[in-house]
């Protein structure tokens, strides 16, 4: 699986709606997006999808590596127990292991959008210093920053403008 696809799976999974009506559609989307991970999962997917989503969100929001790994190990362990991979490890790396390993390696880029009204707040940063998932989510903060700057500098700029105007008339 490509890194791009893994990140798409992880963000879809973390941003999954947890109310019953939307959960079924979200699970279907994940099954279509990544049958390698979710295709062989038992029929009780809806019952465990909310739990998986919650553990992934906690890992995403974890403050440190130990806490993050705690949630990821819990998620993987539960996944393997419920998909009958709990007795012996499989001969090759499973798709779930690949997804979780990618998350661990890229955890510093796994961010929570700072816009409190973001509909899908979990994302992977593409640029250094990125704090919002999209430019649309960043827009309110940018406007607030511009308003603060104008408020701090208005008197100074209007005084300079007046001074230039007076000098031009002389």
C-alpha positions in Angstrom: 0.0 0.0 0.0 1.3 3.5 -0.8 1.9 6.0 1.9 -0.7 8.3 0.3 -3.3 5.6 0.5 -2.4 4.7 4.1 -2.8 8.3 5.1 -6.1 8.6 3.3 -7.3 5.4 5.2 -6.1 6.8 8.5 -7.7 10.2 8.1 -11.0 8.7 6.9 -10.9 6.3 9.8 -10.1 9.0 12.4 -12.7 11.4 11.0 -15.4 8.7 10.8 -18.8 9.7 12.1 -19.8 7.8 15.2 -23.6 8.2 15.1 -25.4 5.1 13.9 -26.9 6.5 10.7 -23.6 7.8 9.3 -21.5 5.0 10.7 -22.7 2.5 8.2 -21.9 4.8 5.3 -18.4 5.5 6.8 -17.7 1.8 7.3 -18.8 1.1 3.7 -16.4 3.8 2.5 -13.5 2.3 4.5 -14.2 -1.2 3.1 -14.1 0.2 -0.5 -11.1 2.3 0.2 -9.0 -0.4 1.9 -10.3 -3.9 1.6 -6.8 -5.2 2.5 -7.4 -4.0 6.1 -11.2 -4.2 6.5 -12.3 -6.8 3.9 -11.7 -9.9 6.0 -13.2 -8.4 9.1 -16.2 -10.1 10.7 -19.8 -9.0 10.2 -19.8 -7.0 13.5 -17.8 -4.2 11.9 -20.4 -1.6 12.9 -20.1 -2.7 16.6 -16.4 -2.2 16.7 -15.9 0.7 14.2 -16.7 3.3 16.9 -14.2 1.7 19.3 -11.5 1.6 16.6 -12.3 5.2 15.6 -12.1 6.3 19.3 -8.8 4.6 19.9 -7.3 6.0 16.7 -8.4 9.5 17.7 -6.9 9.1 21.2 -3.6 8.0 19.6 -3.8 11.0 17.2 -4.3 13.4 20.1 -1.8 11.8 22.4 0.7 14.1 24.0 3.6 11.7 23.9 4.9 8.6 22.2 4.2 6.2 25.1 0.5 7.3 25.3 0.2 7.1 21.5 1.6 3.6 21.4 -0.7 2.5 24.3 -3.7 3.4 22.1 -2.2 1.9 18.9 -1.3 -1.3 20.6 -4.8 -1.6 22.1 -6.3 -1.0 18.7 -4.1 -3.5 17.0 -4.6 -6.1 19.7 -8.3 -5.8 19.6 -8.2 -6.0 15.8 -6.1 -9.1 15.8 -8.2 -10.8 18.5 -11.5 -10.1 16.6 -10.1 -11.1 13.2 -8.7 -14.4 14.4 -5.0 -13.4 14.2 -4.3 -13.6 17.9 -2.7 -17.1 18.3 0.4 -16.8 16.2 1.7 -13.8 14.2 1.0 -14.1 10.5 4.0 -15.0 8.3 4.0 -11.6 6.6 3.1 -8.1 7.6 -0.6 -7.6 7.6 -2.2 -4.5 6.0 -3.3 -3.4 9.5 0.3 -3.6 10.7 1.5 -1.6 7.7 -1.1 1.1 8.5 -0.2 1.3 12.2 3.6 1.3 11.5 3.1 4.1 9.0 1.2 6.0 11.7 3.9 5.5 14.2 6.6 6.7 11.8 4.7 9.8 10.8 3.0 10.7 14.1 4.7 14.1 14.1 2.7 15.0 11.0 -0.6 13.6 12.4 -2.3 16.7 13.6 -5.6 17.9 14.8 -6.9 21.0 12.9 -7.1 24.0 15.2 -10.4 25.2 13.7 -13.0 24.1 16.3 -15.7 23.9 13.6 -13.7 21.7 11.2 -15.8 18.7 10.0 -12.8 16.4 9.6 -10.2 17.6 12.1 -7.7 14.8 11.8 -5.1 15.2 9.0 -1.5 14.7 8.1 0.5 17.9 7.6 2.0 18.4 4.2 4.1 21.5 5.1 6.3 22.4 8.1 4.4 24.6 10.5 0.9 23.6 9.1 -1.7 23.9 11.8 -5.0 23.7 9.8 -6.1 20.9 7.5 -7.2 23.2 4.6 -7.0 26.9 3.6 -10.7 27.1 4.3 -10.2 26.1 7.9 -7.3 28.5 8.3 -9.3 31.5 6.9 -11.0 32.6 10.2 -7.6 32.6 12.0 -6.0 34.5 9.1 -8.7 37.1 9.2 -8.5 37.4 13.0 -4.7 37.9 12.7 -5.2 40.6 10.0 -7.7 42.4 12.2 -5.3 42.3 15.2 -2.5 43.6 13.0 -4.7 46.4 11.7 -5.8 47.3 15.2 -2.2 47.4 16.5 -0.9 49.5 13.6 -3.9 51.7 12.5 -2.9 54.8 14.4 0.6 54.7 13.2 -0.4 54.1 9.6 -3.1 56.8 9.5 -0.6 59.3 11.1 2.0 58.6 8.4 -0.7 58.9 5.7 -1.8 62.3 7.2 1.7 63.5 7.4 2.3 62.6 3.7 -0.8 64.4 2.7 0.3 67.5 4.6 3.7 67.4 3.0 2.2 67.1 -0.5 0.1 70.2 0.0 3.0 72.4 1.1 
